[in-house]
């Protein structure tokens, strides 16, 4: 997937000749990040469908595991692990709240159709 994103970028950062070129590449990266976030949300939708009980939506052990993994990945790939961990904590908290909403919606609709 990273290879696909890199191919959508026209220039390597060192090849950018001015701020306009650099900003165009950053804008393209931002669009790709948004696309990945939208894709991630579809997995939250599916998680809400698969979980049988509301108390399964929040899994604190999973949160710790994800933060650990992304921090390690950040370190290996030259990203700031604290930044990545902070961003992921925010994203995970949003995802949990979203999944609670979806879980409740799915289960209220199932109750209405029964």
N, C-alpha and C positions, 0 to 999 in steps of 0.2 A: 504494500500500500504506500509506503514512504517513497518507493521508486516511482509510483504513479504520480504522487504529488510533486516530486522533483522534476518529472518530465513536463509538468504543467507550468513550471517556472521557466521563464525565458533566459534568465541570467543567474549565474553564480554571484553571490554577494560581492566578491572581489572584482567581478566584471562590470558592475554598475558604475557608470561614469559620473552620475550626478544624483542628487537627492530625489529627483522625479523618478528616475529608473529604479532606485532603491525602494521608494515608496510604492511603486507599482508592484514590485515583487512582494513586498510585505502585505499589500492589499490582497494579492492572489493567495498568499499563505493564510490570511485571515478568512478568506472565502472557503478554503479547504478545511480549516479548523471548524468553521460553522457547519460545513457538510458532515464532518465526522461527529460533531455534537448531535446533529439531527439523526444520524444513523444510530448513535448510542441511545438516544431517546426511544427508538423503536424497540431496542432490547429491554428497556424499562417497561414498555407496554407489555411485552411478552412475559416478563418476570411477574408482573401483576396478574396476568392470566394463569400462570403456572402455580403460583403460591396458593396453597389451600387455606391458610389461616393468616389473618392480619398480623399476628405477632411474628410472622416470618419475614415481614417486609424489612424491618431493621435487623441487621446482623452485624453487631459491633466487631466480632472477630474478623469478618470479611472486610470491614472498613479498615481495620488495622493492617490486614494483609495487603490490601490494595495500595494503601499509602506506602507501606514498606517497599512493595514491588516497583511502584512508579518512581519512588525516590532513588532506588538503586539504578533503575533504567536511566533516570536523569543524569546521575553521576557518570555512568558509563558513556553517555552520549553528549556530554558537554553542556547540559542544561543545569540550571541552579536547582539542587534538590529541595531546598526550602521553598522556593517559588512554586515548584511543581507540587509539592505536598500541600501547600496552602491552597493552590488552585483546585486540586483534587478534593480536599476537604469541603470546599464550597460546592463543587460540582456534585459530590456524593450526597451532601446534605440536601441539595435541591432535588437530586434523583430520588432520594428516600421519600421526601415530601410528595413529589410527583407520583411515585409508585403507590403511596398510601391513597392519594386521591383516585388514581386509576383502580386500585383494588376495591375501594368503597363504591365507585361507580359501577364496576362490573358486578359486584355482589348485590347492589341495590337493584340493578336491572334484572338479575337472575331471580331475585325475590319477587319482583313485580310480574315476571312472566310465569311464576309457579302457581 
